[in-house]
Amino acid sequence: TGTLRLSGPLAGHRFVAVAGRPLRLEGLRGVELRAGDFLLATSLRPHSRCGVASAARALGGEGISYPSMDGTTFVWPGFLAVEGETFGLCWCRMAEGVTDCRHAQDFLVPVGEVLIQGPSLDHRFSCRSGDPCLVNLTWPSGVFSVDGLLSVAPGSSCRDAGPGVVDAPGFDGGPVAGSEVFEWPVVLAEGAEARALCWCALSPTGLGGGGNCTTSEEFVHQVGLMEIKGPSLGQRFKCEAEQPCDVAPIRGVGLENGFSVLFSAQSSCVGGAGSGGGGSDVEDVVASPALNCGAYFKGCTAAFPWQVMNVPAGDYRLCWCGLGTCNVTAGDYVLEIGRLRVTRGPRPKVALGVAQSPGFAER
């Protein structure tokens, strides 16, 4: 008779981590755990048994952790690019001539499970330039929501967004906090077909893995895309004073008839009525509601009748309002989409009398 002593981890562990961060698990318990041990994260469907279950590659490192530094803490490469879900955990120790712990079938010892907290992926939202914007993130069944910040990247990818994602350019107030409902007071961005929604988990009580959400590296978790219906910025138009003025075509994404623009001598598009700021006494001039947005050759057109075009020559700011009812005094014209140059034609020529040639004197 004798004693058989088995070294390895205990079963039944339950870990929790958050999406968008590197997977790091601490506190594995067991007997004679060592540096160099590995963990494998596995999918629980269609098979959950270690040695048969598929590696969860989206958790980083093809699902396999780095070698543990102490046998109790395990870290995976990359970051958790998954929505909320529970994954299995299996253990392996390298043994010469037996296993190198590089394949899913090498991990035969069950350790437990890890629950990843994160919102569902592939959301699709649409907001409009100049309006408030509301986003409601859904969470997978069985996954409780956690607090985080939601930002809007300058482009269609969170990973490639760079420092701009920390500011959510064009979205008043930058990234907003919440767990399910996120709201910006106004969108000051130009029209775009797809801008990435980037989520960052804040450090919650009793849940490790969150952060301060102050760097672009913390906003790499993409949970969807947003379409911004609105005009492009930096547009240029030219009209003549005291003549009808058609500002066209106004370019953008998802534009429809009925939006409004005004031109202003103010120093910014603040939507104030009356005289322009900066020493100018030129009042803001509002166009008729836009038409022809569905017309291929004409395009979206904002018309200023000749009666309102008695203004000094110069460059004016074009300010946009996408609301159904646009109130100048309420500050609805908040987005500058470009400039309107107003010119004045040459003074009319005065007909001068021409002396008749003596040879053609009236007889």
C-alpha positions in Angstrom: 0.0 0.0 0.0 1.0 3.6 -0.4 -0.2 7.1 -1.0 -1.1 8.6 -4.4 -0.7 12.4 -4.4 -2.2 14.2 -7.4 -1.1 17.8 -8.1 -3.3 20.1 -10.1 -6.2 22.6 -9.7 -9.5 22.1 -7.9 -12.6 22.0 -10.0 -15.7 24.3 -9.6 -14.0 27.7 -9.9 -16.3 30.6 -10.9 -14.5 33.7 -12.3 -15.9 37.0 -13.7 -14.3 39.3 -16.2 -15.4 42.2 -18.4 -15.3 42.4 -22.2 -12.9 44.8 -23.9 -10.0 44.0 -21.6 -7.3 41.4 -21.5 -8.5 38.3 -19.7 -6.8 38.0 -16.4 -7.8 35.4 -13.8 -6.4 35.3 -10.3 -6.7 33.0 -7.4 -6.7 29.5 -8.9 -6.7 27.0 -6.1 -5.2 23.5 -6.1 -2.4 21.3 -5.0 1.2 22.0 -6.0 0.4 24.5 -8.7 3.4 25.7 -10.6 4.7 28.4 -12.8 4.4 27.3 -16.5 0.9 25.9 -16.1 -1.7 26.8 -18.8 -5.4 27.4 -18.9 -7.6 27.0 -22.0 -10.9 28.9 -22.4 -13.5 26.8 -24.2 -16.9 27.2 -25.7 -19.7 25.4 -23.8 -21.5 24.5 -27.0 -21.9 22.0 -28.5 -19.5 20.1 -26.1 -18.4 21.3 -22.7 -16.1 18.5 -21.6 -12.4 19.3 -21.5 -10.4 17.5 -24.2 -13.4 17.7 -26.5 -14.7 21.3 -26.2 -13.6 23.9 -28.8 -11.1 26.6 -27.9 -12.7 30.1 -27.4 -10.3 31.9 -29.8 -12.1 35.2 -29.4 -10.8 35.4 -25.8 -7.3 35.9 -27.1 -4.3 33.7 -27.7 -6.3 31.0 -29.6 -8.0 30.5 -26.3 -4.8 29.5 -24.5 -3.3 31.7 -21.7 0.3 32.7 -21.4 2.3 30.3 -19.1 1.4 31.2 -15.5 4.1 33.0 -13.5 3.1 31.4 -10.3 0.5 28.7 -11.0 -2.4 30.8 -9.7 -2.7 33.8 -12.0 -3.3 33.4 -15.8 -3.3 36.1 -18.5 -4.4 35.8 -22.1 -3.0 37.8 -25.1 -5.1 40.5 -26.7 -8.5 41.5 -25.3 -11.9 40.0 -24.9 -13.7 40.7 -28.2 -16.9 38.9 -27.2 -20.3 39.8 -25.9 -21.4 38.6 -22.5 -21.2 34.8 -22.2 -20.0 31.9 -20.0 -17.0 29.9 -21.0 -15.4 26.8 -19.7 -11.8 26.5 -18.3 -9.5 23.6 -18.7 -6.0 23.1 -17.3 -2.7 21.7 -18.7 0.9 21.2 -17.5 3.6 20.6 -20.0 5.3 17.1 -19.8 8.1 16.2 -22.0 7.1 13.5 -24.5 3.5 13.7 -23.4 2.1 17.2 -24.1 3.2 20.7 -24.9 -0.2 22.2 -24.0 -0.6 23.8 -27.5 -3.8 22.2 -28.6 -7.3 22.1 -27.2 -7.2 18.3 -26.8 -4.2 18.7 -24.5 -6.3 20.4 -21.8 -8.1 17.5 -20.0 -8.5 18.8 -16.5 -11.7 20.9 -15.8 -11.2 24.0 -13.6 -14.6 25.7 -13.8 -16.1 28.6 -15.7 -15.5 32.3 -16.4 -18.5 34.7 -17.0 -17.6 37.5 -19.4 -19.7 40.7 -18.7 -20.4 42.7 -21.8 -23.2 44.1 -24.0 -24.4 42.4 -27.1 -22.5 43.0 -30.3 -23.6 44.2 -33.7 -26.0 46.9 -32.6 -27.2 49.3 -35.3 -28.4 52.8 -34.5 -29.2 56.0 -36.4 -29.1 59.5 -35.2 -29.4 62.9 -36.9 -27.1 65.9 -37.0 -28.3 68.7 -34.8 -30.6 66.5 -32.7 -30.2 64.6 -29.4 -29.0 61.0 -29.8 -30.2 58.0 -27.7 -28.6 54.6 -27.7 -30.0 51.6 -25.8 -27.5 48.7 -25.5 -28.9 45.3 -25.1 -27.3 42.6 -23.0 -27.3 38.8 -23.6 -29.8 36.7 -21.6 -28.3 35.8 -18.2 -25.7 38.5 -18.2 -26.2 41.4 -15.9 -25.3 44.9 -17.1 -22.4 46.8 -15.7 -21.5 50.5 -15.8 -19.3 51.7 -18.6 -18.7 54.6 -21.0 -19.9 54.6 -24.7 -18.0 56.6 -27.3 -18.3 57.1 -31.0 -15.1 56.6 -33.0 -14.2 59.0 -35.9 -14.4 56.0 -38.3 -15.9 52.6 -38.6 -13.4 50.7 -36.3 -12.7 51.0 -32.6 -9.3 49.4 -32.8 -8.1 51.9 -35.4 -9.7 54.9 -33.9 -6.6 56.4 -32.2 -6.8 59.1 -29.6 -10.0 60.6 -31.2 -12.2 57.9 -29.7 -11.6 59.3 -26.2 -13.3 62.5 -27.2 -16.2 61.1 -29.3 -15.8 63.9 -31.9 -19.0 65.6 -32.8 -20.9 64.3 -29.9 -21.5 66.9 -27.2 -19.9 66.0 -23.9 -17.8 63.2 -25.3 -18.2 59.6 -24.1 -21.3 59.1 -21.9 -21.8 56.9 -18.9 -24.5 54.3 -18.3 -25.2 50.6 -18.3 -28.0 50.3 -20.9 -29.2 53.8 -21.9 -26.7 56.3 -23.3 -27.8 59.8 -24.4 -26.0 62.8 -26.0 -27.7 66.2 -25.8 -26.9 67.1 -29.4 -24.9 65.6 -32.4 -22.6 68.2 -33.9 -21.1 65.7 -36.4 -21.5 65.6 -40.1 -23.4 62.8 -41.9 -21.7 59.4 -41.9 -22.8 56.0 -43.0 -21.0 54.1 -40.3 -19.2 55.2 -37.1 -18.1 52.6 -34.6 -19.7 52.4 -31.1 -16.9 51.7 -28.7 -17.6 50.5 -25.1 -15.3 50.6 -22.0 -16.2 49.0 -18.7 -15.7 51.2 -15.6 -14.2 49.6 -12.5 -17.2 48.2 -10.6 -17.4 47.2 -7.0 -16.4 43.6 -6.6 -15.7 43.0 -10.3 -12.1 43.2 -11.5 -11.0 44.1 -15.0 -12.6 47.6 -15.4 -10.6 50.8 -15.8 -10.8 54.5 -15.9 -11.6 54.7 -19.6 -9.2 57.6 -20.4 -7.1 56.1 -23.2 -7.9 54.9 -26.7 -6.6 51.4 -25.7 -9.5 51.1 -23.3 -12.1 51.8 -26.0 -11.2 48.9 -28.4 -14.4 46.9 -27.7 -16.8 47.5 -30.6 -20.4 46.9 -29.9 -22.0 48.2 -33.1 -22.3 50.9 -35.7 -24.1 54.2 -35.9 -25.4 56.0 -39.0 -25.5 59.8 -38.7 -28.1 61.3 -41.0 -27.0 64.8 -41.8 -25.1 67.1 -44.1 -21.4 67.1 -44.9 -19.3 69.9 -43.5 -17.1 72.4 -45.3 -19.5 73.0 -48.2 -19.2 76.2 -50.3 -21.8 78.1 -52.2 -22.1 81.4 -54.0 -25.0 83.7 -54.7 -25.5 87.3 -55.8 -27.1 89.9 -53.6 -30.7 91.1 -54.4 -31.2 87.9 -56.6 -32.9 84.6 -55.8 -30.4 82.3 -54.2 -30.5 78.5 -54.4 -28.0 76.8 -52.2 -27.6 73.4 -53.9 -26.8 70.6 -54.0 -26.4 70.3 -50.2 -24.5 67.0 -49.8 -24.8 64.6 -46.9 -26.1 61.2 -45.7 -29.8 60.3 -45.5 -30.9 63.8 -46.2 -34.7 64.4 -46.7 -36.8 67.3 -47.7 -37.8 69.7 -45.0 -34.6 70.5 -43.2 -33.6 74.2 -42.8 -30.5 76.3 -43.1 -29.8 79.9 -42.4 -26.9 82.2 -43.3 -25.4 84.3 -40.6 -22.7 86.9 -40.0 -22.3 85.7 -36.4 -19.0 84.3 -35.2 -20.5 80.8 -34.8 -23.7 78.9 -35.5 -25.4 79.6 -32.1 -28.8 80.0 -33.6 -29.5 83.4 -32.2 -31.9 85.7 -34.0 -31.4 89.3 -34.8 -28.2 91.1 -35.6 -25.0 89.1 -36.1 -22.3 89.3 -33.5 -18.8 90.6 -33.9 -19.9 94.2 -34.8 -22.1 93.1 -37.7 -25.7 94.4 -37.9 -26.7 91.9 -40.6 -29.6 89.7 -39.4 -29.7 85.9 -39.8 -31.5 84.9 -42.9 -33.5 81.7 -43.0 -34.1 79.7 -46.2 -37.3 78.0 -47.2 -37.5 74.3 -46.1 -35.2 72.2 -48.3 -36.6 70.5 -51.4 -35.4 68.2 -54.2 -33.5 65.8 -51.9 -34.7 62.9 -54.1 -33.9 64.6 -57.4 -30.7 63.1 -58.9 -29.6 66.2 -60.9 -30.8 69.0 -58.7 -30.1 67.6 -55.2 -31.2 69.0 -51.8 -31.9 72.7 -52.3 -32.4 75.5 -49.8 -33.9 78.6 -51.4 -33.5 82.2 -50.3 -35.9 84.5 -52.2 -34.6 87.7 -53.6 -36.4 89.8 -51.0 -34.1 88.6 -48.2 -30.9 88.8 -50.2 -30.4 92.6 -49.7 -27.3 92.0 -47.6 -23.7 93.3 -47.9 -21.3 91.3 -50.0 -19.1 88.9 -48.0 -18.8 85.3 -46.6 -21.6 84.1 -44.3 -21.8 80.9 -42.2 -24.3 78.3 -43.2 -26.1 76.9 -40.2 -28.1 73.7 -40.2 -31.3 72.6 -38.4 -32.7 69.1 -39.0 -35.7 69.4 -36.7 -39.3 69.4 -38.0 -39.8 72.9 -36.5 -36.7 75.0 -36.4 -36.7 78.0 -34.0 -33.9 80.5 -34.5 -34.4 82.0 -31.0 -34.2 78.5 -29.4 -30.8 77.8 -30.9 -31.8 75.0 -33.2 -29.3 76.0 -35.9 -26.3 74.6 -34.1 -24.2 72.9 -36.9 -22.1 74.9 -39.3 -22.1 73.1 -42.7 -20.0 75.6 -44.7 -20.0 79.1 -46.1 -22.1 81.2 -48.5 -20.3 83.9 -50.4 -22.6 86.7 -51.4 -21.3 88.9 -54.3 -22.6 92.1 -55.8 -22.5 92.6 -59.6 -21.0 95.6 -61.3 -22.9 98.9 -61.2 -25.2 99.2 -64.2 -23.6 101.1 -67.1 -25.1 104.6 -67.8 -25.9 105.1 -71.5 -23.9 108.1 -72.8 -25.1 110.3 -75.7 -23.0 109.9 -78.9 -22.4 112.9 -81.1 -23.7 112.5 -84.6 -21.2 112.6 -87.5 -21.5 115.7 -89.5 -21.9 113.6 -92.6 -25.1 112.1 -91.2 -26.7 115.3 -89.9 -30.4 115.2 -90.0 -31.7 117.0 -93.1 
